[in-house]
Each structure stands twice: as structure tokens, then as C-alpha cells.
Amino acid sequence: MKKGRVVLLVIAALFVAVALVRVIPSVIVRNENEKQYQAADTLMDEKKYTEAAAAFGALANFKDSEEKAALARNWADYDAAAAALSLAEAEAGAVIDGVPPENEGDPASGKFDAAISAFEKLGAFNDSPAMLEKAKKGKTDAEEREKLNRELSKYIQACAMYDSGDYADALLMYRQANGYDDSEERIVEIEKFIIPYEAASALLEEGKYGEAASAFDKLGDYNDSKQKMAGARSQSNYLAAESAAASGDHAAAYQLYYALGDYLDSTVKMDVAETMIWEQTQKTGTVSAYEEYLGLPGSPRREEARVAVRRLERAETVAEAEEKLAALAGRRQELEKLLADPATYQDGAQVRRLNLELADLTREGQTLEARWEEALTRLEELD
């Protein structure tokens, strides 16, 4: 019996030993997990979220490790997003209004994209929605400032081109400045005045004086356009006068030289043209020729021309009167011859008719002779 009790005691000891083998490791593991859990919590408290997420992730299903790992990851992402936002705000704040960007390929506004993306992924975590709006507003504000500074950069380049006389490129650059400062006024000035002025000046240099005068005339009071227009027009008219004189059209040459006034040797050449016209007028010797001469502005021999016209007109009157008197004399001779013929008197009616006509001719001849004498006297007064 004593032997039986010993056996029972041995068996009981074996069961206790097996239980201890199973329980002790479990207790040890649980204690280790608890230590790691506490360490992870400490990391969370210290805001070492990335390390905490890794620590909680290593605990797998221990307590609420999975939830805390997710929370730690969110906080880590939140801190990273907040840091990205702070960096973006710092770079945007470093942009000085009115100072052109040094590197347009890496704008400060682009730095907000990382923060925006991170806060969007965080959804409603903590104050992520508010931070997302803040990042978006920061990006919008930065883009506006960058836009203004880009326009300033274009404006500064355009002004430099303008000052150096590179107006075509300056025009393109002012357009890219999108209305910055007085860009629009400069665009109007270049398009409406400067480029046309340069084109007109080029025509002047090429000797296309007529076209140049027309181009400068369109520019109105811009710069010295009026003076250059007057000079180009004078040169154009001078060349036209020279051409007219060379072709023998002295009347056209005279009028052009007369209009030119003191331009170059216009007065001298006008006198030469006038002499040629006067000689031709005298050679032609007709009233119309002298009247054409009188039509010349400022013609110096106007009184001589007027006297010549009067002389020709009075001579014509005398000639007409003499022609009529001759015709009357011829008819008178015919009538007298008829009346001297005895056969004429066989017809009494014819005799009376012939006597009446002869009487009319006598009266008309007397009147015409008086006019002739008056015309001759007036003609002789001009000698």
C-alpha cells in the first residue's frame, strides 16, 4: 500500500511539471509583449510615431496594437504633411514681391503639392481637413505671387529691349507681361507709333520720299514725324520738279518749285522755268498762252502778260471790224453796180429793194467804221 501511494505522488509530480512547462513560457512571452507594448506607448507619448508604428506593428494582435499602429502611422503621416506644409510656407514666404524668380522651373507653389496630397490621404484625421484647405490656399497665394513676379520678369526684359531699340522683341515680351504696370501702353506705343516710325524712316533712307512722307503724315505729332514728313514731301516734290523740267514741262516744274519756296535752290530753278515759259508764251503769242502764264502762281511778268492779252484782244476786235467793213464794201460795190445798170430799172420793186439794202449797208458801215476807229485808238494806246 505504501508503494501505491508513492506511485500516485510521482504521477502527480509529473502532471505539475508538464503544466509548469506549458504555463511558464506563456507568462514569459506575455510579460515580454507587455514590456514592448509599454515601450511603444512611450514612443507614442514622445511623438516618435514612425518608431511607435513599427513597435506596435511587431506586437501583431497583442491588445490593441493594430489600432495603435494605425494611429501612429496616421500621426507620422500627419507630422510629415505638416512639415511639408511648413517648408512650402517658408519657401513661399521667401519670395519677395516685385523680385523676378531666379529659377522659374522650380516654383515655391509646387512645394505645397506634397502637403496637399498627404492631407487628402489622411481624410478626417485630426484637423487634416483644415490643414488641407490651408495648404490649398497657400498654393493659390503662392501661384498668384509667382504669376506677378513672372510678369515682372517679362516686363523688366521688355523694358531692357525697349531701351536698347529692340522693339520687335520688346513687343513680344510686353505681351507676355499680361498688362503688368504700363505694358499695355507700351504695346500700343510700339505697334501704333514706333514700328511705323521706323518703317517710315527706312523709306526715307531708301529715297522713297513720297511713301515716306505719307507714312510720317499718318504718325501725326509723334516724335519729329511732322518735320520729317515735311522734309520728305519737299524732297519728293523737288525731284518731281527736276523731272518735269528735264522733260520740258516747265509749267509743272515752275509750280512745284514755287510751292517749295526756299527749299534748296528751288527759287533759282523756278526763275529758270519761268523764263522758259515766258519765252514760249511770247513765241506762241496767243491769248490762251498768255492766260496760261497768268495762271502761274506768283508769275513775275503778270502785267506784261495782261497788256499782251489786251493788245491781242483789241487787235482781234480791229481785225474783225476791218473784215466786216471789207465785206460791206464788197456788197456795196455789187449794189452800186446793179443800180448803175439800166436794165435793173425795168423792175421797180427790185430797184426799191436794192436802194433799201444800200441804205442799210451805209448806216451799218458808218457804225462799224466808228467802232473800228475806237478799237484802233484803244490798240494804239497800248504802244
RARADA-V923198 format. One record per helix or strand of 2 or more residues. SS is the DSSP state (hx for helix, st for strand). FROM is the first residue (numbers start at 1). TO is the last residue. If there is no record, write none. Layout:
ss=SS from=FROM to=TO
ss=SS from=FROM to=TO
This chain:
ss=hx from=2 to=45
ss=hx from=49 to=58
ss=hx from=65 to=94
ss=hx from=108 to=122
ss=hx from=128 to=163
ss=hx from=167 to=176
ss=hx from=183 to=205
ss=hx from=209 to=218
ss=hx from=225 to=247
ss=hx from=250 to=260
ss=hx from=266 to=284
ss=hx from=287 to=294
ss=hx from=302 to=340
ss=hx from=342 to=346
ss=hx from=348 to=381
